[in-house]
Amino acid sequence: MSGDGMKLLAGTANVALARRVANALDLPLSEVWLSRYPDGEIEVRIDESVRGADCFILQPTCTPSADNLMEMLILIDALRRASAARITTVIPYFGYARQDRKVKAREPITARLIANVIERAGADRVLCIDLHTGQLGGFFNLPVDHLTARDILGDYFRRKGLENVVVVSPDIGGSKRAREFAQVIGAPLAVIDKRRDKPNQVSEVVHVIGKVYRRTAIVVDDMVDTAGTLVTAAHTLLKRGVTSVYACCTHPVLSGPAVQRLSTSPFEEVVVTDTIPIPSAKWFDKLRVLTVAPLLAQASQRIHTNSSVSELYDQPVTAELIGPPIGVGSPRERKPASVEP
């Protein structure tokens, strides 16, 4: 890919993914100084000219969400003040996405607030992957390219050669997402209907809609947070007679007891992507991680050349597994020569 006039910058949230994207673009990561003052304030300095350049900032707003969001905003401001021609924020994982509506009195709509802040900071465009709900793109008053990792995940499962497969949504709200994935791999759909009293807690599983008996189940969700929903779904499906069960999620949030729950769960594999970095301590035997770097690289290149991003889905996709992190270097280091495997 040609990167003339294109600049790729990265915050500290997912340096390994940024390097993979840079490698796919055959483009060096721009030199950025990211550090902290003694009181914790974030210091940013861009150590090369970006005047007139088409700049892309790769920074998921995963934990620590506030710090990663602030890094992104400061980078946007630095680029704007340095006369960048266009600033695209590449947000593989958009944090605060679940706070997208007002449920109770005096609650904020935080996802809309974050969208407003990114826009006011000076971003011209947003590129993201598998938002929690598609309507989040409408929170921005600027162009949003909403990518999906379902073809990457689908290619992985197609090549496994599983037989008699059923795709399962762990709740009614995720049925559209699961249906689209089922279409990718050519499998029927089932949905688990449940009641939930509190966030991340399943109070009662009501019933399973669809045929799952003696089938191989793939439970599909956009993210795995504490893993309570996924593990409950796995046990429910086994009680209904499935022969084996897999988990398939784009974003590995892996909060709290998630790793312990998943590592001792009945899942054969837990398949996720690298939109969020997974520390070595959170890797477990059943975990499989696919990279979204080629997808982000191709989309960024198309944005740079003002080509159609939607045409990406007319091209064949190959799933690529990556291994545990070996080390991503200091925030100061921004060279793509040693991309993590």
N, C-alpha and C positions, 0 to 999 in steps of 0.2 A: 504493500500500500504506500502511496505517496503521502508525505506529510508536509509539503511545502506550505509555509505560512501557518502551520498548525502547532499549537503548544499544548502539552499535557502536563498538568500539575497535580500533585497529590498531597492531601493532608496526612495525618498519622493514623487515620482510622483503619485503613486497609492497604498498606503499602505493598503487600505481596500481590494483590489483585492489580494495583496500579502498574506494577512492573510487568505483569503478564499482558496487560492491555498495551503497554508501551512496546513490548516485544512483538505483539501481533501487528502493531502499526509500523514496526521498524522505525520507531521514533524515540529519542532519548527523553526521559523525564526531565522536566525543567528544574533548574537549581532553585530550591526554596529553603530558606532558613526558618525552622519552626522550633521555638523554645519557649521557656516560661520565665517570667520575672520572679523574684523571691516571694512575692505575695500571691503567685499563682496565675497572674494575668498572662495571656497568650501573646507572644511576640512573633510576628511574621515579616519576612523580608524576601522579596523575589530577586535573585542574584543574576538575572539576565534580562535583556530588553524584551518587552512584549508589545511594544508600540505597533499598532496596526495588525496584531496577530489574532488569529481565531483560537481562543483559549478554552480548554476543557479542564474543569476541576473535578477529580474523582474523590469523593468523600461520602461514604455511607454515614447516616446519623444513628449508628448503633451505639451501644453502651461504651463509654460514658456519653450519653446522648447530648447533654448540654455542652460539654467540651468539644465534641466533634462538630456540632452545629456551629458553635462559635468560631472554630477554625475555618469552616467553610465561609462564613460571613466575612471574616477578616480577609481571607484570600480573595473573595469577590471584590471587596472594597479596594484592596491593593491593586488588583488588575484594572479596575475602573479608573483609578487615579494614575495608573501607568499608561493610559491611553490604549488599552486593548480594544480591538475592533469589535469583538463579540465574545461574550462569556457564557459558556454552557456549563451548568452544574450537573455532573454525572453522579446520581444518587442511587447506587445499586439497591440499598435498603433505606426506605423512607421511614424514619422513626416518628412516633406520635401518630401514626396513621390510624390506630384504633380509636383515637379520640376525635372522631370525625362527625359527631352529632351531639346535640344536647339531649341527654336522657333524663336528667333530674334538674330541679330548679337551681339556678346560680352556678351551673357548670359551664366551663369554657368549651369552645370548639378549637382545640389546640392545633389540630392539623391545618385548619384554615389560617390560624395565627402564624404558624411556621411558613406556610406558603407566602403570606403577605410579607414576612420579614425577608425571605430570600429574594423576593421581587424588589422590595425597596432597597436592598443592599446593592442592587445593580446587575443581577443576573438577567440575561437575555433569553435563555432557553433552559429547559430542564429535561434530563434524560434519566429514566428510572426503570426498575424491573419489578414486575408483579406487585403493584400497589395493593394494599389490603382490600380496598374497594375501588373499582374503576372510576367512580365519580370524583375521587380525590383530584384527578387531573383538572377538573373544573374549578378547583379552589385557586388555581393560578390564573392570572390575567396575562399570561405569556405562553408561547408554544411549549407543549409538553409531549415528548415522545415516550409512550408507555410500552416498554418491551415486555416480553414474557419468556420465561425459561422453560415453558412446557415442552417445546420441541427438543431441547437438550435432554431434559429428564425422560421424555418419551423415547428418544433414540436409545438411551441406556437400557430401558426396560424392553424395548423391541429386540435388542441384541442379546438379551439374556435368554430369549427363547422360552419364556414361561408359557405354560399351557392352561387353558380353561380359566382365563383371567377375568376378574371383575374389578372395576375401579369404584372405590367407596369414598363418599364425602362423609367426614365425621360429624357434620351437622347440616341442617337445612340451608343455612346461610352460605355455605361453600359449595352448594350443588352445581352452580353454573361453572365454577372453576373446575370441579371434578368432571363435569360433562365434557368440557372442552378437552381435557386431558384424555378422557376415554375415547374421544374421536380421533386423537392423535395416534393412539396405539391400537385402535380398532377393537375396543372391548365394551361390554355393557356397563351400565351404571347402577349403583345402589347407594342409598342414603341412610344414615343413622339419624333417627329423630330422638332428641333428648331435651331435657329441661336443665337449665343452669341457674343456680341461685346467686352465685358470685363469680366474678371474673376468674378464669383458670380453674374453676371447680365445677365438676359435673355432678348434679344432685341425683339424677335418675335417667337411665336410658329407657326410652319408651319402646321403640321397636325398630327393626331394620326394614326399609322399603327396598325391595328388589331381591333377586335370586342370588344367594351367596353359598348355598350348600354345596360342598365338595368342589369349591372353586379356589383359585389363588387370588387373594385380595390385595389390592394396592390402595392404601389409605392416602388420599391426596389432600394437602392443605397448603396455604400460602406460607405459613411459618410454623416452626416448632418452638414454643416458648418454655413453659414448665413441663410440657409433654403429657400433662394430665389427660387432655382430650384424646391424644393419639393412643396412649396406652389403654385407656378405657375402651376406645374403639376396637383395638386389637383383641382384648379379652372378650368383648361382646361378639365379635365376628367368630372367634373360635368356639364360643358356646353355640353359635348358629351353624357350625359344621364346616367352616372353611378349612382347607388342608394346610395352607400356609399364608402368612400375612407380611406385607412389606409396607414401609412408610416412605412417602415421597413429598418433600417440602422444599420450597425455594430458599427460605431464609432461616438459617440455624441460629435463632436467638439464644437458646439453651440456657435459660435462667434457672436459678435455684436448684431444685432436685432433678432437673431434666436428664442430665447424664446418667445418674444412678437409675432413674426410672427406665430410660431407654436401653441401657446396657443389660438390665435384668428383665426386659420385656420379652414377649414372644415374637417380636419382629425378627425376620430373617436378616433384613438389612434396613438401615435408615439412610435414605438417599437425599442429599441436600446439595446446595451450590455454595460457591465461595463469595456470595454477596456480602457476607459478614465473616470476618476472620475468626477462626476457631483456634484458641490456644492449645498447645500440645497437651495440657492437663485435661482438656475436655474431649480428646479423641478417645474412641473406644472401638472394640473389634468390629461391631456391626455397622459403623459409620462409613459411608461412601460419599465423597465430595467431588462434584463436577464443577469445572470452571466455566464462568460466564464471560471470560475475557474475550474470546473471539466475537461473541455477540456484541459486546460493548464497543470493541474496536471497529467492527463493520458499521455499526450504527453511527459512531462518532465520525468515521470517514465520510459517510453519506451526508451527515449534517454539514460537514466541512465543505463538501462539493455541491451542496444544495440538491442532492439526489433524494429519491423517495426512500424513506426508512421502512415503510410497510412492505416494500418489495423484498426485504430480507426473508420474509416468511415463504417466499417462493423458491428459496434456495435450500439444498440439502444441509442438514446439520449433523455433526458428529460429536457425540459426548466424549469428553476427555476427563479422566479421573486425575486427581492430584492427591498428594500425600500430606502427612503432618508437616507443619512448619519447621524449618531448620533454623530460622532466624531471619529477620527482615532488615536488619541494620538500624542505624540511628535515624531519627527524623531528618538530620542534615543530609544524609546520603540519598541521592536521587539518581542512581545509575541503573539502567535495565540489564546490564551485562550478566548478572547472576540471578536469573529468574528462578524462584523456588519451583521445585518439581510438582 
